[in-house]
């Protein structure tokens, strides 16, 4: 056999390997092929190819593995069990940038599924290798490494702590300052994932000087970058007053409000989340947001969006109103109540309705003036309806009841209370009648109106146990009227009259 | 003597008389004694009673005085207390008044001022309106930008299309596919196609220009001038007339510090000293006498290539050619095909032979 023919065999083998790996990588992009590939034992075939002498085959094998591991956690676990990770980690430090990218992709795909898998990635010593990749010159490698670190850190506080201990944060902060948009995006997302677990982690990120760089990118035209930036800022601000104040001190305030008008839904949502996380801490921070016109912007935002996107806005109004009556008045003046009422009636999902009910309760609980503003927006019947609906979730029921109670205990605007007399259950009715019993003894016009609108008659129909609070309130109301009128409206009075007619003896 | 006799005569009588008197006295003595006792008792009683009365009066006087003293003391106490209470009440009332006024003032000024609250809310309303309008403007601007971008993209796409499909334009004789003769007007794209030639020409010009900029030397060019300045250069700074240097330069040169050459200024043995110092430092800082090597530099046995070890040397197979060729078996022996059919003359004069008009 000539030498040429011998070499031809080698060449064929190499070509076959290349085409196999390329085809598997191609097939792994489609979800419907994955199961077939898995059953064909693709894992055990790909593993030796990771150690192939040809770099292209190595890279493509890593890419195929990454795609497979990306698909579901079973395959990711198969990658872990196949002892592929140490090999990848070893080659992360050794190989060229294309291979590094592919290896980081595999690590990311494995880590994304569950904390256990992420932990196994960490146990292989991947963190140090990934951190070294962050120092690479090539932005693609940095991007892949930052992505993998973010996916590891997002599961729980221990993993995030491990990422921080590996020294990733300063490098991620450097990555934010790079000119490439995608790298910035991914680094911001990784920072957000690290910050979200605990105040200490967020403090570490802040100490690395992330806030100033994040705040600079608020007005970046790229929507996806803005999403991540706002998410990171809100994750930092959510933990404590100090962190929130540091975020505010980056002078984000009038600027972020413009992003509430962004064309991208998620940008809007993340901005609203950021504002909410800042507002929830102290009255001073809320005041700052109110003074910057934030409440008006959020109210407009609630009006323009639908569904889950408007939820953080609703909660932000609730938090602001909860701090003090002055802030609640600011929300009312900014026409927040009307938007919340609209949200309460037009949203179909229970948790959004619950948030709206809670926010309305926070607004209405301060003074009669606030309660009146809420009641005039025709909120009380809607809250009652939400409370009484048959298929309502427990959370919404509790929130609606609490809101009703808060508002009713301050409300002295009787026309709004009137409809509740007719269709409220006894535990709500107690508060309604209580408000009437407080107002009627001092207001003659209201007494008159109460009789003509049929309220007095309704009150006489209520069955009460003697000695209960409700009975006491009814008694107080009855004492405001002459005895004949009360008798006239009490049930069974006509029979009593007829009986008197029967018993009457004409002289 | 007579008298004496007389007296002696009378002596009996006298004695009798004395006896009688004595007897009488004896008889009366008891009574008189009782009477005397009585009188004495009365007198003593009177006297004692008077004394006791006197004593009583004295005691009463003392008591009266004492009690008056005590009473006055008590009265003073009570009055003092009453005055104190009165004063206290007064002061309390005054303090309340002061507190009331102060608290009212303080609260109105710093805690809840109705008017300032009202003003604040008014201000907030204005601020809200401002923010709303600003955001509105921003959104509008954003919308406009995207609109412009979209239009630009559409225009670009249309230009691309027209450039690529410029042959679809209708000619004088044959209407194009976008120019249906049964319709009163041609389609819009037809007009774009008519401008396609201009676009193509522009593009060619641009390409030619880029090319000419690439190679600066143009053999067709007639003159090579330096680029003209649009504005004259700014005037030079004023200097003293004559071939003099600036006084400051002269000063500097005169007081120039001594600058020996490197060779003069350094020790002749400095290199050896530095080497020794470095060696010492290395010896001190060294932790392990065996030098660490990075993992990538681990010794790998060099395997010689298959090609170089064989005595036949390289084959060009796989680098220069992949398939065995047998040129001697080719039919045509490196000659191309040649057409033998003459051209069809009718195609040459396409627009001349066909009549213009209906299709």
Interface residues (C-beta under 8 A of the other chain):
Chain A: X3 X4 X7 X11 X93 X94 X257 X258 X260 X261 X262 X263 X290 X291 X292 X293 X294 X295 X296 X297 X300 X326 X329 X330 X333 X334
Chain B: X117 X120 X121 X124 X125 X127 X128 X129 X130 X131 X132 X134 X135 X136 X138 X139 X142 X143 X146 X295 X296 X310 X312 X315 X317 X318
